[in-house]
């Protein structure tokens, strides 16, 4: 006969399952984007395309334009600005 595990008397009961609550009307489910977001991304992508073509001067100009013209687009800024130290010496 197989041994059975002793049951613990201090076992905490499982919490009730969480119930699904549909989104409230009038509350946006996705973050709102600025109207300039699409323009900023398009300029950023042009900069990346310039890098792929090895047009580094053009890429610098385009990516600097993103930083200058769209200062509110922090996500793009973080992708453009390289950290000062990569951790490699």
C-alpha positions in Angstrom: 0.0 0.0 0.0 1.3 3.5 -0.9 2.1 5.9 1.9 -0.1 8.9 2.1 1.1 12.4 3.0 0.0 13.7 6.3 -2.4 16.6 5.8 -1.5 19.9 7.4 -4.0 21.3 9.7 -2.8 24.9 9.1 -3.6 24.8 5.4 -4.9 28.1 4.0 -8.0 27.8 1.9 -7.7 28.8 -1.7 -8.9 32.3 -2.4 -12.0 32.7 -4.5 -11.3 32.9 -8.2 -11.2 36.4 -9.5 -14.2 37.4 -11.5 -14.0 39.1 -14.9 -15.2 42.6 -14.9 -15.8 44.1 -18.4 -14.2 47.5 -19.1 -16.2 50.5 -17.9 -17.9 52.5 -20.7 -16.0 55.7 -21.4 -12.8 54.4 -19.9 -10.1 53.9 -22.6 -8.6 50.3 -22.6 -5.5 51.3 -24.5 -3.2 54.2 -23.7 -3.9 57.4 -25.6 -1.3 58.4 -28.2 -0.5 62.0 -29.0 -1.5 63.2 -32.4 2.1 63.6 -33.3 3.1 60.0 -32.4 2.6 58.6 -35.9 4.7 61.4 -37.4 7.4 60.9 -34.9 7.5 57.1 -35.5 7.6 57.7 -39.3 10.6 60.0 -38.9 12.3 57.5 -36.5 11.7 54.7 -39.0 13.3 56.8 -41.8 16.3 57.2 -39.6 16.6 53.4 -39.1 16.3 52.9 -42.8 19.1 55.3 -43.4 21.3 53.3 -41.0 20.5 50.1 -42.9 21.6 51.9 -46.1 24.8 52.9 -44.4 23.8 56.6 -44.7 25.0 57.4 -41.3 25.0 61.2 -41.7 21.4 61.1 -42.9 20.5 58.8 -40.1 22.0 61.1 -37.5 20.1 64.1 -39.0 16.8 62.2 -39.0 17.1 60.8 -35.5 18.3 64.1 -34.1 15.2 65.6 -35.7 13.0 63.2 -33.7 14.7 64.3 -30.5 14.3 68.0 -31.4 10.8 68.0 -32.9 9.2 65.5 -30.6 10.5 66.0 -27.1 7.4 64.4 -25.5 8.0 61.0 -27.2 10.1 59.5 -24.4 9.9 56.0 -25.8 11.5 57.0 -29.0 14.1 59.1 -27.2 15.1 56.0 -25.1 15.6 54.0 -28.3 17.7 56.7 -29.9 19.9 57.9 -27.1 22.6 55.3 -26.3 23.6 54.9 -22.7 27.0 56.4 -21.8 28.4 53.1 -20.6 27.4 49.7 -22.1 29.0 47.9 -19.1 31.9 46.7 -21.3 35.4 47.9 -20.6 
